[in-house]
Amino acid sequence: MAEQSNDPVFQIQRVYLKEASLEQPNSPAILLEQEQPSVDIQLGVEAQQAADGVYEVAVTATVTTKIKDRTVFLVEAKQAGIFEIRNVPAEQMNAVMGIACPQIVYPYLRSNVSDIVTRAGFPPVHLAEINFQAMFEQQQQAQAEQPSGIITTA
């Protein structure tokens, strides 16, 4: 019984940990250091069409902690979601994939990064809440100032 409807469809098909890695290149010596490490966190969002009306949206976090110029640990994780998105006006698609989808995926990424760091024997790193709408608007403004596609859909 296939319904042909023009109503907008937005459904989560699956949320999954696509990639995760942990490096401790200077262990065990650096673990004996008493100095407080610096923490650098980089985030990224990417989206691509997986099938007709089906999109994969991924949020990536790279967490680097260092003491002076030596790495204590480096965690890279990519959390992704598969979303069915149909009958959404073309001018709203980038916003859906740049704001709504990352807001769904990001809490899973936060949890996984914290878990990886804790299992490595370090105090947990709690990624801050992210305003994906503000992040998306900044990307749109940057795109308007110098044309280059960040999120592309077919």
C-alpha positions in Angstrom: 0.0 0.0 0.0 2.3 2.8 -1.2 0.9 6.2 -0.5 1.7 9.0 -2.9 1.7 12.1 -0.8 3.3 15.4 -1.2 3.5 16.0 2.6 7.0 16.7 3.8 8.8 13.6 5.3 11.6 13.8 7.8 12.5 10.5 9.5 15.6 9.1 11.2 16.5 5.8 9.7 19.6 5.2 11.8 22.3 6.9 13.9 25.7 5.2 14.1 29.3 5.7 15.0 31.0 5.8 11.6 34.6 6.3 12.7 36.5 6.5 15.9 40.2 6.6 16.7 42.4 7.3 19.8 46.1 7.9 19.8 48.4 8.3 22.8 51.7 8.8 21.0 53.7 9.9 24.1 52.4 7.4 26.6 53.5 6.3 29.2 56.0 9.1 29.9 53.5 12.0 29.3 51.1 10.4 31.8 53.6 11.2 34.6 53.5 15.0 33.7 51.9 17.1 36.4 51.2 20.1 34.1 47.6 20.7 33.0 47.2 19.9 29.2 45.7 22.3 26.7 42.6 21.0 24.9 41.7 21.9 21.3 38.3 20.8 19.8 37.4 21.0 16.1 34.0 20.2 14.8 32.7 19.7 11.3 29.4 18.8 9.5 29.1 17.1 6.2 26.1 15.8 4.3 25.6 13.7 1.2 22.8 11.9 -0.6 22.9 8.2 -0.1 19.8 7.3 -2.2 16.7 8.9 -3.6 15.3 10.9 -0.6 17.8 9.4 1.8 20.8 11.4 3.1 23.7 10.8 5.4 24.7 13.6 7.7 27.8 13.3 9.8 29.3 15.4 12.6 33.0 15.0 13.2 34.9 16.0 16.3 38.7 16.1 16.7 39.9 16.5 20.3 43.6 17.2 20.8 45.2 17.5 24.2 48.8 18.6 24.6 51.3 19.5 27.2 53.6 22.0 25.7 54.2 20.7 22.1 53.7 17.0 23.0 50.4 15.2 22.4 48.8 13.6 25.4 45.9 12.1 23.4 44.1 12.7 20.1 40.5 11.5 19.6 38.8 11.7 16.2 35.2 10.5 16.0 32.5 10.8 13.3 28.9 10.2 14.2 26.5 9.9 11.3 22.8 9.5 10.8 20.7 8.3 7.8 17.7 10.5 7.3 14.7 10.1 4.9 13.9 13.6 3.7 11.2 14.0 1.0 9.0 16.8 -0.3 11.0 19.5 1.5 11.4 22.6 -0.6 14.9 22.8 -2.2 15.6 26.1 -0.5 15.1 24.5 2.9 17.2 21.3 2.3 20.5 22.8 3.3 19.1 24.1 6.5 17.5 20.7 7.3 20.8 18.9 6.7 22.9 21.7 8.3 20.8 22.3 11.4 18.1 19.7 12.2 20.1 16.6 11.3 23.3 17.6 13.2 21.2 18.5 16.3 20.0 14.9 16.3 23.4 13.3 15.7 25.5 15.5 18.0 24.4 14.2 21.4 25.5 10.7 20.4 28.9 12.1 19.3 29.3 13.9 22.6 28.6 10.7 24.5 31.0 8.6 22.4 33.9 11.0 22.7 33.5 11.2 26.4 33.3 7.4 26.6 36.5 6.9 24.4 38.5 9.4 26.5 37.3 7.8 29.8 38.1 4.3 28.6 41.6 5.6 27.7 42.2 6.4 31.3 41.6 10.2 31.2 39.0 12.4 32.8 36.1 12.7 30.4 36.1 15.5 27.8 32.6 17.0 27.6 31.9 18.6 24.3 30.0 21.8 24.7 26.4 22.2 23.4 26.5 23.6 19.8 24.1 26.0 18.3 23.9 24.5 14.8 21.7 27.2 13.5 24.3 29.9 14.3 27.1 27.6 12.9 25.0 27.1 9.7 24.3 30.9 9.4 28.0 31.7 9.7 28.8 29.1 7.0 26.1 30.6 4.7 27.5 34.1 5.3 31.0 32.9 4.5 29.7 31.2 1.3 28.0 34.4 0.2 31.3 36.3 0.7 33.3 33.8 -1.3 31.4 31.2 -3.4 32.4 27.6 -2.7 29.9 24.8 -1.8 30.0 23.5 1.7 26.9 21.3 1.6 25.8 20.0 -1.7 22.7 18.0 -2.6 21.8 16.4 -5.8 
